[in-house]
């Protein structure tokens, strides 16, 4: 028989909403700098239980509001700037999406630029290939002349 705390899947919808409201009230009162202060320390949920909780439609609006409430601590100077910078993408998903989109755009642009050859480079390549062909032709003629003379 398995021991320990039962696995958390979800609570009934009304209880999930009540839990979300409780979370918001606690955050407003205690002003944590990370949501785990509520879900782990205050409520005793594991990280996996928390991940399950935030996927449930009834709790999602509360979770998103909680993210913004906690995230404000990272903008208002409560949290040291060097630490705050690391967490902005956690608490502000729209910032994360924008940064990811920008990185993807820049990556595609670099890739396109790397695969695009300038007109000048094509002209120089063609000139070099012409010189090589001319040198090869000259060598063949010289070699044939030497062979014919023998």
Secondary structure as UniProt FT lines:
FT   HELIX           13..30
FT   HELIX           37..42
FT   HELIX           47..53
FT   TURN            54..55
FT   HELIX           57..71
FT   HELIX           72..74
FT   TURN            75..77
FT   HELIX           81..91
FT   HELIX           93..115
FT   HELIX           119..149
//
